[in-house]
Structure formats: structure tokens, C-alpha cells
Amino acid sequence: MTEATPYGDLTVVELADDPAGEATGKLLAIMGADVIKVELPEGAPGRRIGPAAAGARDGDPDASLHFWFYNVGKRSVVLDYRTADGMEWLRGLLQQADIVITGWRPAEWADLGISPAELRDGAPGLIVINLSPFGLDGPWADMVSSDLVGLALGGPLNSCGYDDHAIPPIRPGGDQGYQLAASFGHLGILLALIERQRTGRGELIDVAMHDCLSVSAELANPYWFYPRVLVHRQTCRHAQPTPTQPAVFATADDRYVYFALITTERKPWQSLVEWMESVGLAVDLTDSRYDDPEYRQANFAHIQQLVEVFFLLQRADDIYHEGQRRGLPVGVLNAPEDLPDDEHLTARNFFVPVDDDAPGGPHLYPGAPIRFSALAAPPLTRAPRLGEHTADVLRELT
């Protein structure tokens, strides 16, 4: 008997071909939805983004690791919906779908000769979600964008970087702007599904990446909206109106830990001093003068130096586990390549093996980020080859 999955009864047509739409489709696919990725004959642009799998030939549309990441669990159909016949086939496909994911600007919709609302003709229960840079209306609606442009215009980029403001803001990696838009898009789909259960009607969901990012600039938003105070970016710390102390420390094994050195509160201060004293490195911190929070703050630079030496003599993982045992806010700065061996993620079976087309497989892929007590995560399948399921899907329509 097949176990029920969160979205196991949903059919999704994915027309979007940028990471925001593809990530939205991925969230649905890895939790059980049948996501049919409709591609033009040349394939989605992501198929041409490197790096490629080891041993792949130049220009292989099925070898992009970027595409693999965003499109696990989906099916691929090649359909030129720019033609009359292709659009007719697409309409037939949408008649059987619950959700369609698009990512076009108004001018691109006009070029296709169709509107988002018209996609629902004859399919009143269809949920159409359009994830675009600036939404379907407004003065910027037809402007092009990217993850970097979105992060810059939306505000988060200004809070990312280093203490030295001679260095310009630094873009966070991993398509964070697109990923955030996808999270908002997923939320919109859930709300539309709930509404459809009540009314039987679908919905047009208009998601602008710019909107999503404009309310996701962390402390910059409330500080400006209310006291009208600007925040300033800091190295590996939250942007704040006034500088805070450095919180990243080198360790004996050439790694780093993040440690919030709290001197204003008695309990974390005592825990830190007891820990340092247990290995003979508390030096003068046991002096009664340090019982006074103001004295500690006045001598913060000295305390910081002692903590730097304390951590430099220990391994990162040892610092993390002992610090956590003592109730202190400390964590290891993991690199992406560290995560597949992370004991916590491993214990939760977060990474799952997938038989992809790369040599030496199966390889570990991130699994579903949401777990349910009564629903199962489906087996994760590799990203589809270009047009791999065209015949199967078109046969299902006839």
C-alpha cells in the first residue's frame, strides 16, 4: 500500500523557468505532487547553467547540477506553447491540473497572446501562481531582474557585508532572493488550496520578488519604520544602529565558531568563566570586580582577547558541544561540504540518496524541509532529462 504524501493528489504544471518558480515547484514535488515541467524545445535556461556533472559533454542539456538541484522529483515535457497547436495542448494539460506555476512579466504574457486569468478558462478550479521580479502591475512590472538585483533593490543586500564599509555590500549565495520568493509563493498556494476547498474556485496569485524581499531586510525594517534609525552592516553579525562586538572566533582545527559573548547577564557570564577556569584559562576573570556588569563592559576588549585564546586552543566541534552543554549561544560555522556529515541532519535522514546521471552515484540530495507525523515523504527521483516524459504525458491527455 502506497503511503499518503502531503501533496500526493495534486497535479502541477510548471511553466516558470527561473529559480523562483522552479524552487516553488520543487517544494511541491518533493512532498508528493506530480509536477510536470513544460519546457520549450531548447530547454529551460537552467539547463545551461554550470557546473556540469563530471564527464558530461559540452552543451549537454541534461548535465547541469544547477538544474538538477531545482528540478528533482519532476517530469519534463517539451511543448512549444508559442505555437497555436502547442497552446492547444497546453490548455488540455491545464484542464487536468490543480496548479500552474508561471513567471512572466506583463509584456511576456502579451507576447504569448494570453493573460494569467485566461489560463483558467474552462478550468475554474485552477490555481495560477505567477512569480515575477516586480509583479503583474506597477511602474516596474516589465523590468528584468535577477537574484542580485532583487536583493539590492529590496534592501537585504545593504545589511550584508563587513565591518569595513569601504568594502561594498556582499551578496549572500544560494539564490536567496529567489528562494525567499518561492517560500512566499508556497504559502500563497497553501492559502489558495484552502480557499478552493471552501468555494471550489481557483485563484490567481501574484508574487513579486521585490515585495517579498522588501519585508525581509531583518532589523533594518523595524528600526527604520518606527524610530527612523539606520542600521549598519557588520561582519557575520546582524546589522545594527550601533556596532556590536565581533562574534566569530578561530579554532585549533582551522575552523570558526560563532559565539555571542554576553557580558551583561549574570548566568551566561558565570557559565563562560567556569568553563574557562576548568581548563586554567580564566586568568583574572574570576576576580570579584568582574561581578559588576559595568566593569565587564568596560573591560570587554580584554575579555575578548582571553576568549580568542581559549577557543584557539580547542576544536570547533568540542567548543560547540561543551558550550551548548553549558547553555551558551555558540555554534560551528559549517561549510556546505560539512553538512552531509552533520550528525543531526544524518540522524533525521535529511539528505537522501538519489540515482542521478553523474558517475559514482547515488548521490545525496537535500530532502523535504517539512516533516509530518501522518504523511510520508515520497522517494526522491532525479531531475528529468529534457522531454523525458513528453510521450507519457501527452498520452495521458488522449
TORKOL-4160 file (C-alpha; in steps of 0.2 Angstrom, whole numbers, padded with zeros to 4 digits, m for minus):
398
<pt num="1" X="0000" Y="0000" Z="0000"/>
<pt num="2" X="0007" Y="0017" Z="m0005"/>
<pt num="3" X="0009" Y="0029" Z="0009"/>
<pt num="4" X="0000" Y="0046" Z="0008"/>
<pt num="5" X="0011" Y="0061" Z="0005"/>
<pt num="6" X="0007" Y="0079" Z="0008"/>
<pt num="7" X="0003" Y="0084" Z="m0010"/>
<pt num="8" X="0001" Y="0067" Z="m0017"/>
<pt num="9" X="m0016" Y="0071" Z="m0025"/>
<pt num="10" X="m0010" Y="0087" Z="m0034"/>
<pt num="11" X="m0005" Y="0089" Z="m0052"/>
<pt num="12" X="0006" Y="0104" Z="m0055"/>
<pt num="13" X="0011" Y="0112" Z="m0072"/>
<pt num="14" X="0027" Y="0121" Z="m0071"/>
<pt num="15" X="0029" Y="0134" Z="m0085"/>
<pt num="16" X="0041" Y="0145" Z="m0074"/>
<pt num="17" X="0059" Y="0143" Z="m0079"/>
<pt num="18" X="0069" Y="0154" Z="m0066"/>
<pt num="19" X="0074" Y="0148" Z="m0049"/>
<pt num="20" X="0059" Y="0156" Z="m0040"/>
<pt num="21" X="0046" Y="0146" Z="m0050"/>
<pt num="22" X="0057" Y="0131" Z="m0050"/>
<pt num="23" X="0060" Y="0131" Z="m0032"/>
<pt num="24" X="0041" Y="0133" Z="m0029"/>
<pt num="25" X="0038" Y="0118" Z="m0040"/>
<pt num="26" X="0052" Y="0108" Z="m0031"/>
<pt num="27" X="0044" Y="0111" Z="m0014"/>
<pt num="28" X="0028" Y="0103" Z="m0021"/>
<pt num="29" X="0037" Y="0089" Z="m0030"/>
<pt num="30" X="0047" Y="0083" Z="m0015"/>
<pt num="31" X="0032" Y="0082" Z="m0005"/>
<pt num="32" X="0022" Y="0071" Z="m0017"/>
<pt num="33" X="0014" Y="0082" Z="m0031"/>
<pt num="34" X="0016" Y="0077" Z="m0049"/>
<pt num="35" X="0025" Y="0092" Z="m0056"/>
<pt num="36" X="0025" Y="0092" Z="m0075"/>
<pt num="37" X="0039" Y="0104" Z="m0081"/>
<pt num="38" X="0034" Y="0111" Z="m0098"/>
<pt num="39" X="0049" Y="0116" Z="m0107"/>
<pt num="40" X="0052" Y="0124" Z="m0124"/>
<pt num="41" X="0062" Y="0114" Z="m0137"/>
<pt num="42" X="0078" Y="0122" Z="m0132"/>
<pt num="43" X="0075" Y="0118" Z="m0114"/>
<pt num="44" X="0074" Y="0128" Z="m0098"/>
<pt num="45" X="0088" Y="0141" Z="m0096"/>
<pt num="46" X="0094" Y="0132" Z="m0080"/>
<pt num="47" X="0100" Y="0118" Z="m0091"/>
<pt num="48" X="0113" Y="0129" Z="m0097"/>
<pt num="49" X="0120" Y="0135" Z="m0080"/>
<pt num="50" X="0135" Y="0126" Z="m0074"/>
<pt num="51" X="0144" Y="0117" Z="m0066"/>
<pt num="52" X="0140" Y="0101" Z="m0076"/>
<pt num="53" X="0141" Y="0084" Z="m0069"/>
<pt num="54" X="0158" Y="0075" Z="m0071"/>
<pt num="55" X="0161" Y="0068" Z="m0088"/>
<pt num="56" X="0147" Y="0077" Z="m0096"/>
<pt num="57" X="0150" Y="0083" Z="m0114"/>
<pt num="58" X="0149" Y="0101" Z="m0118"/>
<pt num="59" X="0132" Y="0108" Z="m0120"/>
<pt num="60" X="0123" Y="0093" Z="m0113"/>
<pt num="61" X="0106" Y="0099" Z="m0108"/>
<pt num="62" X="0104" Y="0085" Z="m0095"/>
<pt num="63" X="0120" Y="0088" Z="m0085"/>
<pt num="64" X="0118" Y="0104" Z="m0076"/>
<pt num="65" X="0120" Y="0102" Z="m0057"/>
<pt num="66" X="0110" Y="0119" Z="m0055"/>
<pt num="67" X="0095" Y="0111" Z="m0065"/>
<pt num="68" X="0097" Y="0095" Z="m0055"/>
<pt num="69" X="0095" Y="0104" Z="m0039"/>
<pt num="70" X="0080" Y="0114" Z="m0043"/>
<pt num="71" X="0071" Y="0100" Z="m0053"/>
<pt num="72" X="0072" Y="0084" Z="m0043"/>
<pt num="73" X="0056" Y="0074" Z="m0042"/>
<pt num="74" X="0048" Y="0082" Z="m0058"/>
<pt num="75" X="0043" Y="0076" Z="m0075"/>
<pt num="76" X="0049" Y="0085" Z="m0091"/>
<pt num="77" X="0038" Y="0089" Z="m0106"/>
<pt num="78" X="0044" Y="0098" Z="m0122"/>
<pt num="79" X="0030" Y="0108" Z="m0129"/>
<pt num="80" X="0031" Y="0124" Z="m0139"/>
<pt num="81" X="0016" Y="0134" Z="m0132"/>
<pt num="82" X="0021" Y="0149" Z="m0143"/>
<pt num="83" X="0013" Y="0140" Z="m0157"/>
<pt num="84" X="m0006" Y="0138" Z="m0159"/>
<pt num="85" X="m0005" Y="0119" Z="m0158"/>
<pt num="86" X="0006" Y="0120" Z="m0143"/>
<pt num="87" X="m0005" Y="0131" Z="m0134"/>
<pt num="88" X="m0020" Y="0120" Z="m0138"/>
<pt num="89" X="m0010" Y="0105" Z="m0130"/>
<pt num="90" X="m0006" Y="0116" Z="m0115"/>
<pt num="91" X="m0024" Y="0121" Z="m0112"/>
<pt num="92" X="m0028" Y="0102" Z="m0112"/>
<pt num="93" X="m0014" Y="0099" Z="m0099"/>
<pt num="94" X="m0021" Y="0113" Z="m0088"/>
<pt num="95" X="m0038" Y="0106" Z="m0089"/>
<pt num="96" X="m0031" Y="0091" Z="m0078"/>
<pt num="97" X="m0020" Y="0102" Z="m0067"/>
<pt num="98" X="m0023" Y="0109" Z="m0050"/>
<pt num="99" X="m0009" Y="0122" Z="m0050"/>
<pt num="100" X="0001" Y="0131" Z="m0064"/>
<pt num="101" X="0017" Y="0140" Z="m0060"/>
<pt num="102" X="0022" Y="0154" Z="m0071"/>
<pt num="103" X="0035" Y="0168" Z="m0070"/>
<pt num="104" X="0031" Y="0180" Z="m0084"/>
<pt num="105" X="0031" Y="0199" Z="m0084"/>
<pt num="106" X="0016" Y="0208" Z="m0092"/>
<pt num="107" X="0025" Y="0210" Z="m0108"/>
<pt num="108" X="0029" Y="0192" Z="m0109"/>
<pt num="109" X="0011" Y="0187" Z="m0106"/>
<pt num="110" X="0006" Y="0199" Z="m0120"/>
<pt num="111" X="0019" Y="0191" Z="m0132"/>
<pt num="112" X="0011" Y="0174" Z="m0129"/>
<pt num="113" X="m0006" Y="0182" Z="m0133"/>
<pt num="114" X="m0014" Y="0177" Z="m0116"/>
<pt num="115" X="m0017" Y="0183" Z="m0099"/>
<pt num="116" X="m0015" Y="0174" Z="m0082"/>
<pt num="117" X="m0034" Y="0174" Z="m0080"/>
<pt num="118" X="m0037" Y="0167" Z="m0097"/>
<pt num="119" X="m0026" Y="0151" Z="m0092"/>
<pt num="120" X="m0041" Y="0147" Z="m0081"/>
<pt num="121" X="m0054" Y="0147" Z="m0095"/>
<pt num="122" X="m0063" Y="0131" Z="m0093"/>
<pt num="123" X="m0054" Y="0127" Z="m0078"/>
<pt num="124" X="m0062" Y="0137" Z="m0064"/>
<pt num="125" X="m0053" Y="0127" Z="m0050"/>
<pt num="126" X="m0036" Y="0130" Z="m0057"/>
<pt num="127" X="m0024" Y="0140" Z="m0046"/>
<pt num="128" X="m0012" Y="0151" Z="m0056"/>
<pt num="129" X="0003" Y="0157" Z="m0047"/>
<pt num="130" X="0015" Y="0170" Z="m0056"/>
<pt num="131" X="0031" Y="0173" Z="m0048"/>
<pt num="132" X="0040" Y="0188" Z="m0056"/>
<pt num="133" X="0053" Y="0201" Z="m0052"/>
<pt num="134" X="0040" Y="0215" Z="m0048"/>
<pt num="135" X="0023" Y="0208" Z="m0050"/>
<pt num="136" X="0010" Y="0210" Z="m0063"/>
<pt num="137" X="0007" Y="0229" Z="m0061"/>
<pt num="138" X="0016" Y="0244" Z="m0056"/>
<pt num="139" X="0029" Y="0255" Z="m0065"/>
<pt num="140" X="0042" Y="0242" Z="m0064"/>
<pt num="141" X="0032" Y="0227" Z="m0069"/>
<pt num="142" X="0041" Y="0224" Z="m0085"/>
<pt num="143" X="0058" Y="0227" Z="m0079"/>
<pt num="144" X="0070" Y="0212" Z="m0079"/>
<pt num="145" X="0079" Y="0207" Z="m0063"/>
<pt num="146" X="0090" Y="0194" Z="m0055"/>
<pt num="147" X="0094" Y="0187" Z="m0038"/>
<pt num="148" X="0107" Y="0200" Z="m0035"/>
<pt num="149" X="0096" Y="0214" Z="m0042"/>
<pt num="150" X="0082" Y="0209" Z="m0031"/>
<pt num="151" X="0092" Y="0208" Z="m0015"/>
<pt num="152" X="0099" Y="0225" Z="m0019"/>
<pt num="153" X="0083" Y="0234" Z="m0023"/>
<pt num="154" X="0073" Y="0225" Z="m0009"/>
<pt num="155" X="0085" Y="0230" Z="0004"/>
<pt num="156" X="0093" Y="0214" Z="0012"/>
<pt num="157" X="0110" Y="0217" Z="0002"/>
<pt num="158" X="0113" Y="0233" Z="0011"/>
<pt num="159" X="0114" Y="0223" Z="0028"/>
<pt num="160" X="0126" Y="0210" Z="0021"/>
<pt num="161" X="0144" Y="0213" Z="0022"/>
<pt num="162" X="0159" Y="0218" Z="0033"/>
<pt num="163" X="0163" Y="0230" Z="0047"/>
<pt num="164" X="0174" Y="0239" Z="0035"/>
<pt num="165" X="0162" Y="0250" Z="0025"/>
<pt num="166" X="0175" Y="0254" Z="0012"/>
<pt num="167" X="0170" Y="0236" Z="0006"/>
<pt num="168" X="0154" Y="0237" Z="m0003"/>
<pt num="169" X="0139" Y="0226" Z="0002"/>
<pt num="170" X="0141" Y="0207" Z="m0001"/>
<pt num="171" X="0128" Y="0196" Z="m0010"/>
<pt num="172" X="0123" Y="0181" Z="0000"/>
<pt num="173" X="0125" Y="0165" Z="m0010"/>
<pt num="174" X="0112" Y="0152" Z="m0015"/>
<pt num="175" X="0099" Y="0162" Z="m0024"/>
<pt num="176" X="0092" Y="0169" Z="m0008"/>
<pt num="177" X="0081" Y="0181" Z="m0016"/>
<pt num="178" X="0073" Y="0168" Z="m0027"/>
<pt num="179" X="0072" Y="0156" Z="m0013"/>
<pt num="180" X="0063" Y="0168" Z="m0002"/>
<pt num="181" X="0050" Y="0172" Z="m0016"/>
<pt num="182" X="0047" Y="0153" Z="m0018"/>
<pt num="183" X="0044" Y="0152" Z="0001"/>
<pt num="184" X="0031" Y="0166" Z="m0001"/>
<pt num="185" X="0024" Y="0158" Z="m0016"/>
<pt num="186" X="0022" Y="0141" Z="m0007"/>
<pt num="187" X="0012" Y="0150" Z="0007"/>
<pt num="188" X="0001" Y="0158" Z="m0006"/>
<pt num="189" X="m0003" Y="0141" Z="m0014"/>
<pt num="190" X="m0007" Y="0134" Z="0003"/>
<pt num="191" X="m0020" Y="0148" Z="0006"/>
<pt num="192" X="m0027" Y="0146" Z="m0011"/>
<pt num="193" X="m0029" Y="0127" Z="m0009"/>
<pt num="194" X="m0039" Y="0130" Z="0007"/>
<pt num="195" X="m0050" Y="0143" Z="m0001"/>
<pt num="196" X="m0053" Y="0131" Z="m0015"/>
<pt num="197" X="m0059" Y="0118" Z="m0003"/>
<pt num="198" X="m0072" Y="0130" Z="0003"/>
<pt num="199" X="m0078" Y="0138" Z="m0013"/>
<pt num="200" X="m0072" Y="0126" Z="m0027"/>
<pt num="201" X="m0064" Y="0141" Z="m0036"/>
<pt num="202" X="m0046" Y="0143" Z="m0040"/>
<pt num="203" X="m0036" Y="0159" Z="m0038"/>
<pt num="204" X="m0023" Y="0170" Z="m0047"/>
<pt num="205" X="m0008" Y="0173" Z="m0035"/>
<pt num="206" X="0003" Y="0187" Z="m0040"/>
<pt num="207" X="0020" Y="0186" Z="m0031"/>
<pt num="208" X="0033" Y="0199" Z="m0034"/>
<pt num="209" X="0051" Y="0195" Z="m0028"/>
<pt num="210" X="0053" Y="0214" Z="m0024"/>
<pt num="211" X="0038" Y="0213" Z="m0012"/>
<pt num="212" X="0045" Y="0198" Z="m0003"/>
<pt num="213" X="0062" Y="0205" Z="m0001"/>
<pt num="214" X="0056" Y="0222" Z="0004"/>
<pt num="215" X="0049" Y="0215" Z="0020"/>
<pt num="216" X="0064" Y="0203" Z="0023"/>
<pt num="217" X="0078" Y="0215" Z="0027"/>
<pt num="218" X="0079" Y="0209" Z="0045"/>
<pt num="219" X="0081" Y="0223" Z="0058"/>
<pt num="220" X="0083" Y="0236" Z="0045"/>
<pt num="221" X="0064" Y="0236" Z="0043"/>
<pt num="222" X="0058" Y="0239" Z="0061"/>
<pt num="223" X="0072" Y="0251" Z="0065"/>
<pt num="224" X="0068" Y="0262" Z="0050"/>
<pt num="225" X="0049" Y="0260" Z="0051"/>
<pt num="226" X="0047" Y="0265" Z="0069"/>
<pt num="227" X="0062" Y="0275" Z="0077"/>
<pt num="228" X="0068" Y="0281" Z="0060"/>
<pt num="229" X="0086" Y="0274" Z="0063"/>
<pt num="230" X="0098" Y="0267" Z="0050"/>
<pt num="231" X="0107" Y="0250" Z="0053"/>
<pt num="232" X="0125" Y="0247" Z="0048"/>
<pt num="233" X="0131" Y="0230" Z="0041"/>
<pt num="234" X="0143" Y="0220" Z="0052"/>
<pt num="235" X="0155" Y="0205" Z="0049"/>
<pt num="236" X="0145" Y="0189" Z="0052"/>
<pt num="237" X="0133" Y="0199" Z="0064"/>
<pt num="238" X="0116" Y="0207" Z="0062"/>
<pt num="239" X="0116" Y="0224" Z="0055"/>
<pt num="240" X="0113" Y="0236" Z="0070"/>
<pt num="241" X="0111" Y="0255" Z="0073"/>
<pt num="242" X="0127" Y="0255" Z="0083"/>
<pt num="243" X="0142" Y="0242" Z="0081"/>
<pt num="244" X="0142" Y="0226" Z="0092"/>
<pt num="245" X="0157" Y="0216" Z="0096"/>
<pt num="246" X="0164" Y="0203" Z="0084"/>
<pt num="247" X="0157" Y="0186" Z="0087"/>
<pt num="248" X="0167" Y="0174" Z="0076"/>
<pt num="249" X="0182" Y="0165" Z="0083"/>
<pt num="250" X="0196" Y="0154" Z="0075"/>
<pt num="251" X="0198" Y="0137" Z="0082"/>
<pt num="252" X="0213" Y="0125" Z="0084"/>
<pt num="253" X="0207" Y="0115" Z="0069"/>
<pt num="254" X="0207" Y="0130" Z="0057"/>
<pt num="255" X="0188" Y="0132" Z="0058"/>
<pt num="256" X="0177" Y="0145" Z="0066"/>
<pt num="257" X="0164" Y="0146" Z="0079"/>
<pt num="258" X="0151" Y="0159" Z="0081"/>
<pt num="259" X="0149" Y="0164" Z="0100"/>
<pt num="260" X="0138" Y="0178" Z="0106"/>
<pt num="261" X="0149" Y="0185" Z="0121"/>
<pt num="262" X="0136" Y="0191" Z="0133"/>
<pt num="263" X="0143" Y="0201" Z="0147"/>
<pt num="264" X="0128" Y="0210" Z="0153"/>
<pt num="265" X="0119" Y="0195" Z="0160"/>
<pt num="266" X="0125" Y="0185" Z="0176"/>
<pt num="267" X="0121" Y="0167" Z="0171"/>
<pt num="268" X="0130" Y="0166" Z="0154"/>
<pt num="269" X="0144" Y="0176" Z="0161"/>
<pt num="270" X="0146" Y="0164" Z="0175"/>
<pt num="271" X="0145" Y="0149" Z="0164"/>
<pt num="272" X="0159" Y="0156" Z="0152"/>
<pt num="273" X="0170" Y="0159" Z="0167"/>
<pt num="274" X="0168" Y="0142" Z="0175"/>
<pt num="275" X="0171" Y="0134" Z="0158"/>
<pt num="276" X="0187" Y="0144" Z="0155"/>
<pt num="277" X="0193" Y="0141" Z="0173"/>
<pt num="278" X="0190" Y="0122" Z="0171"/>
<pt num="279" X="0205" Y="0122" Z="0159"/>
<pt num="280" X="0215" Y="0135" Z="0168"/>
<pt num="281" X="0212" Y="0149" Z="0156"/>
<pt num="282" X="0201" Y="0161" Z="0166"/>
<pt num="283" X="0216" Y="0171" Z="0171"/>
<pt num="284" X="0209" Y="0186" Z="0180"/>
<pt num="285" X="0191" Y="0184" Z="0176"/>
<pt num="286" X="0187" Y="0176" Z="0192"/>
<pt num="287" X="0191" Y="0192" Z="0201"/>
<pt num="288" X="0176" Y="0199" Z="0211"/>
<pt num="289" X="0177" Y="0215" Z="0201"/>
<pt num="290" X="0170" Y="0206" Z="0186"/>
<pt num="291" X="0154" Y="0203" Z="0196"/>
<pt num="292" X="0149" Y="0221" Z="0190"/>
<pt num="293" X="0142" Y="0221" Z="0173"/>
<pt num="294" X="0148" Y="0239" Z="0170"/>
<pt num="295" X="0166" Y="0233" Z="0174"/>
<pt num="296" X="0164" Y="0219" Z="0162"/>
<pt num="297" X="0158" Y="0230" Z="0148"/>
<pt num="298" X="0172" Y="0242" Z="0152"/>
<pt num="299" X="0185" Y="0228" Z="0150"/>
<pt num="300" X="0176" Y="0220" Z="0135"/>
<pt num="301" X="0192" Y="0220" Z="0124"/>
<pt num="302" X="0202" Y="0211" Z="0137"/>
<pt num="303" X="0188" Y="0198" Z="0139"/>
<pt num="304" X="0188" Y="0196" Z="0120"/>
<pt num="305" X="0206" Y="0193" Z="0119"/>
<pt num="306" X="0205" Y="0179" Z="0133"/>
<pt num="307" X="0191" Y="0171" Z="0124"/>
<pt num="308" X="0200" Y="0171" Z="0107"/>
<pt num="309" X="0215" Y="0162" Z="0115"/>
<pt num="310" X="0203" Y="0150" Z="0124"/>
<pt num="311" X="0194" Y="0145" Z="0108"/>
<pt num="312" X="0210" Y="0145" Z="0098"/>
<pt num="313" X="0216" Y="0130" Z="0109"/>
<pt num="314" X="0201" Y="0119" Z="0106"/>
<pt num="315" X="0192" Y="0110" Z="0091"/>
<pt num="316" X="0177" Y="0118" Z="0084"/>
<pt num="317" X="0165" Y="0103" Z="0087"/>
<pt num="318" X="0172" Y="0102" Z="0105"/>
<pt num="319" X="0168" Y="0120" Z="0108"/>
<pt num="320" X="0150" Y="0118" Z="0101"/>
<pt num="321" X="0146" Y="0103" Z="0111"/>
<pt num="322" X="0153" Y="0109" Z="0128"/>
<pt num="323" X="0146" Y="0127" Z="0125"/>
<pt num="324" X="0129" Y="0120" Z="0122"/>
<pt num="325" X="0130" Y="0109" Z="0137"/>
<pt num="326" X="0134" Y="0124" Z="0147"/>
<pt num="327" X="0119" Y="0134" Z="0140"/>
<pt num="328" X="0129" Y="0146" Z="0130"/>
<pt num="329" X="0125" Y="0153" Z="0112"/>
<pt num="330" X="0139" Y="0145" Z="0102"/>
<pt num="331" X="0139" Y="0136" Z="0085"/>
<pt num="332" X="0151" Y="0130" Z="0072"/>
<pt num="333" X="0152" Y="0139" Z="0055"/>
<pt num="334" X="0149" Y="0125" Z="0044"/>
<pt num="335" X="0154" Y="0125" Z="0026"/>
<pt num="336" X="0142" Y="0117" Z="0014"/>
<pt num="337" X="0153" Y="0102" Z="0012"/>
<pt num="338" X="0152" Y="0099" Z="0030"/>
<pt num="339" X="0133" Y="0097" Z="0031"/>
<pt num="340" X="0131" Y="0079" Z="0023"/>
<pt num="341" X="0141" Y="0073" Z="0038"/>
<pt num="342" X="0132" Y="0083" Z="0051"/>
<pt num="343" X="0127" Y="0071" Z="0064"/>
<pt num="344" X="0110" Y="0080" Z="0067"/>
<pt num="345" X="0105" Y="0080" Z="0049"/>
<pt num="346" X="0111" Y="0062" Z="0047"/>
<pt num="347" X="0100" Y="0056" Z="0062"/>
<pt num="348" X="0085" Y="0065" Z="0054"/>
<pt num="349" X="0089" Y="0057" Z="0037"/>
<pt num="350" X="0088" Y="0074" Z="0029"/>
<pt num="351" X="0099" Y="0070" Z="0015"/>
<pt num="352" X="0093" Y="0056" Z="0004"/>
<pt num="353" X="0102" Y="0046" Z="m0010"/>
<pt num="354" X="0096" Y="0049" Z="m0027"/>
<pt num="355" X="0101" Y="0039" Z="m0043"/>
<pt num="356" X="0106" Y="0053" Z="m0055"/>
<pt num="357" X="0116" Y="0053" Z="m0070"/>
<pt num="358" X="0133" Y="0058" Z="m0063"/>
<pt num="359" X="0147" Y="0045" Z="m0061"/>
<pt num="360" X="0148" Y="0037" Z="m0043"/>
<pt num="361" X="0130" Y="0038" Z="m0039"/>
<pt num="362" X="0119" Y="0038" Z="m0030"/>
<pt num="363" X="0122" Y="0055" Z="m0023"/>
<pt num="364" X="0115" Y="0064" Z="m0008"/>
<pt num="365" X="0102" Y="0077" Z="m0010"/>
<pt num="366" X="0093" Y="0088" Z="0002"/>
<pt num="367" X="0076" Y="0081" Z="0006"/>
<pt num="368" X="0060" Y="0089" Z="0011"/>
<pt num="369" X="0062" Y="0103" Z="0024"/>
<pt num="370" X="0045" Y="0099" Z="0032"/>
<pt num="371" X="0040" Y="0083" Z="0041"/>
<pt num="372" X="0023" Y="0076" Z="0045"/>
<pt num="373" X="0018" Y="0064" Z="0058"/>
<pt num="374" X="0004" Y="0055" Z="0047"/>
<pt num="375" X="0011" Y="0059" Z="0030"/>
<pt num="376" X="0026" Y="0052" Z="0021"/>
<pt num="377" X="0039" Y="0060" Z="0010"/>
<pt num="378" X="0040" Y="0051" Z="m0007"/>
<pt num="379" X="0056" Y="0044" Z="m0014"/>
<pt num="380" X="0066" Y="0057" Z="m0022"/>
<pt num="381" X="0069" Y="0055" Z="m0040"/>
<pt num="382" X="0082" Y="0063" Z="m0051"/>
<pt num="383" X="0079" Y="0079" Z="m0061"/>
<pt num="384" X="0071" Y="0074" Z="m0078"/>
<pt num="385" X="0080" Y="0074" Z="m0095"/>
<pt num="386" X="0074" Y="0086" Z="m0107"/>
<pt num="387" X="0057" Y="0080" Z="m0114"/>
<pt num="388" X="0059" Y="0063" Z="m0105"/>
<pt num="389" X="0041" Y="0062" Z="m0101"/>
<pt num="390" X="0033" Y="0070" Z="m0116"/>
<pt num="391" X="0026" Y="0055" Z="m0124"/>
<pt num="392" X="0019" Y="0048" Z="m0107"/>
<pt num="393" X="0010" Y="0065" Z="m0103"/>
<pt num="394" X="0003" Y="0068" Z="m0120"/>
<pt num="395" X="m0004" Y="0050" Z="m0120"/>
<pt num="396" X="m0012" Y="0054" Z="m0103"/>
<pt num="397" X="m0021" Y="0068" Z="m0112"/>
<pt num="398" X="m0029" Y="0057" Z="m0126"/>
